Amino acid sequence: MAKILEKMNSAIAAGFVLALVVLVIFNAKALGEEEFWRGFFTVFHVLSGVLWIGLLYYFNLVQIPTMPKIPAELKPAVGKYIAPEALFWFRMAAASTVLFGLIVAFMMRQNLTIILDVGMLLGLIMAYNVWFIIWPNQKKALGIVPVDDAAKAAAARIAMLTSRTNFVLSVPMLYCMVMSRYGVSAF
């Protein structure tokens, strides 16, 4: 078991294999039903969302507050290795959350509620922020795109404020998404 867990790709594959085993044991008869596929895509929507929001919370609760405390000689390691990797997964998680969410919404089109629509709108705003405000500015702040020091500082501030905006929006977005499952249709 340790050999599987030592490598990230093996661990991910093991998680998916176990999920497939559960799927076959408990849902084999339902494979042709729309309800099964809606649940199937919902699992991927939630999994992507957990990664996305988890990284959003990591940036806002750990990395942003900790960066000023890191000695200057250690900051390049964060900017060169940790932040670009975390931002890659952040962008991919945002995109896959939206993709799987749109698939689920299409499958639920007769059952959409106002509260779910609000949650979806907030999620789309957040994804827009990730791809079109945070990432372009982070590329400047991290030196991936060369800019002068003043532009780098301005870009870092815009990326931070937009990330903080997404942090704030995540609370009502999650509320709307979760409460829509319990029949809540309005605030």
N, C-alpha and C positions, 0 to 999 in steps of 0.2 A: 504494500500500500504506500509506503514511503516513496518508492520510485515514481508512482503516479503523481503524488502530491509535490514532488520536488520540482517538476516542470509545469509551468503555467498552462501550456497547451494541453498536456495530459490531464491536468485537473479540470480544465474546462470541458474537455471531451468526456471525462468521467461523469461530470454533472449532467451533460446532455444524454449520455447512455442511460444513466439512472432514471432520468425523466422519461425516456423512451420506454423503459421497462415498466414504469408506473402507468404510462399511457396505454400500453398493450394490456396490462393486467386489468385495469379499471375501465378502459374506454374502448376496447377493440370493437364492440358492437356498434358504437356510435360514430365511427369514422365517416360515414356518409351523411351525417346530419349537420345542418347549419349551426346548431347550438354548440356542437363539439368544436367546429372550426372557429366560432366566435370566441370560445374559451381558450382555444389554442393560441390565437393571435393576441388575446388579452394577456396571456402569460408573457409573451414576448414584449408586449407594450409595457407591462409592469416591470419586467426585468430590465429593459432599456431605461425606463424612467427611474428605477432605483439607482442605476449607475449614474445617470445624468444628475439627478438631484443630490446623490451622495457626493459627487465631485463638486457640485455647486456649493454644498455645505462645507466640504473640505477647503475649497478656496476661501470662502468667507469666514469660516470659524477657525481655520488653522493657518493656511499659508499667508493670507493678507496680514493678519495681526502679528504673525511671527517674523515676517521678513525684516522689519526694522530692528529686531533683536539679534539677527544673524550677523556675525562679524563679516566685514567687507570682503575678506579673502575667501569666504565660503559661499557668498551669494552667487558667483558665476556658476557653481554646480547646480543650484536650483534653476537659474535662468537658462542654462544650456541643456540640462538633462531632465530634471523633474518636471518643470512647468511645460515644456513642449510635449512631453509624453502625456501628461495629465490633460492638457488641452486637446490633444488628438482624440483621446477617449471621450472627453467632454463633448466635442463636436459630433463624433460618431454616435454617441448615446443620444444626443439631442435629435439628430436626423432619424435614427431608428425608432425613437419614441414617437416622433411625429408620423413616420411611415406606418408603423403598426397601429397607432391610434387612429389614423385615417381609415385603415382597413377595418378596424373594429367599428368605427362610426358608420362606415358604409353598410356593414352588416347589421347594424342596429338602427338604420335610418328611420324605421317606424316608431322606435322607442326613445328617440332623443328627447331630452328635457331641457328647459331653459338653463337649469343649473349646470348640466353637462356642457351645454353650448358655451356658457361663460368659462368653464374650466378649459375647454378646448381653445377658446380665444386667448386666454391667458397663456396657455402652453405654446400656442403659435407665436405670440408676442415674444415669449422667452426664447424660443428657437430662433426667431429673427434676430434678437439681440445677440445670441451666441455667434451666429454665422456672419452677420453684417455689421456688428459694432464691436463686440468683445474680441473676436479673432483678428480682424484687421488691425485693431489697436494693440493687441498683444504681440503681433508680429513685429510691430515697431518697438514696443517696450522691451522685448526680448532680444532685439538686434537681428532678427531674422530678415527684416527689411531695414536697410541702412537709412537712418535719419540722424539729425543732429541731437544733442543732448536735451535741448528745450522741447523738441518735438517728441522725443522719447518719454520725457516726464509728462507731457500733456497727454500722450497716448495711454500711458500707464494709469493716469487719473481717470480718463474716460472709460477705460476697460474696467477699472475697479468700481466706479459708480454704476456702470451698467450691470456688472456682476451683482452688485449690492441690490440694484433694482430687481433683478431676477430672483434674488434671495427673498426679497419682500413679496414679490408676486407668487412665489412658490407656495406660500401658506394658503392664500385663498384658492389657488389652482388645485392644490391637493384636497382642500376641503370640498370643493365642487366635485372633483372626480370621485372621491370616496362617498360623499353623501348622495350622489346620483344613484349609486348602487342600492341605497336604502329607501328609494322612493321619494326622496326629498326633491321637490321640483322648483322651489324658489327659496330665496333667502328668508 
